[in-house]
């Protein structure tokens, strides 16, 4: 599967450039509510689209982006000149979470939950790694995800030369979509944990978070209605600590 992710990396920026994807990232940044000095984990950082927005919003955070794909990370590192506190690391997410002793004030994952073989276990490690008062923000697609809704919304927002460039880029988006379908199929085959199927529904995601020791807030739609945005804190502590900052 890592090789397929490396191939996917060459088309992924065509997806992150879509207007609904950018709107989703803006919602993630707002929900993270970062401030100088906070330690932030970007779990499955991909080509650095979320990192770029965080660098603009608050360059003085301590950011760690982790991804399994070297090609994704190469593109992330080359995306821009990063602030001093921004680091990208290749490795297994579960191993990093288990070995990290410092903890995180914020944990984010953008469309990563569906890729996890054991989502409850990984979410439990994320929850355990939250510092007091911290929270995590996740986006993940719905089961009946409609890519045509995403693309159509993007095209409707374009005019002039931007519309022409968007139309010319449709073949790359088609290739990205085909690779995504292959990755979903592989993820389903490798997702042997019984609870893995619950990562595709709102009720299932909420139950996974609660079983992982997290206390989720109400789920919100994102990605032109094709995905869920989930915000959660460590259960039993910090309740309400950041609710006033939710955007």
Order of alpha helices (4+ residues) and beta strands (2+ residues): alpha-alpha-beta-alpha-beta-alpha-beta-alpha-beta-alpha-beta-alpha-alpha-alpha-alpha-beta-beta-beta
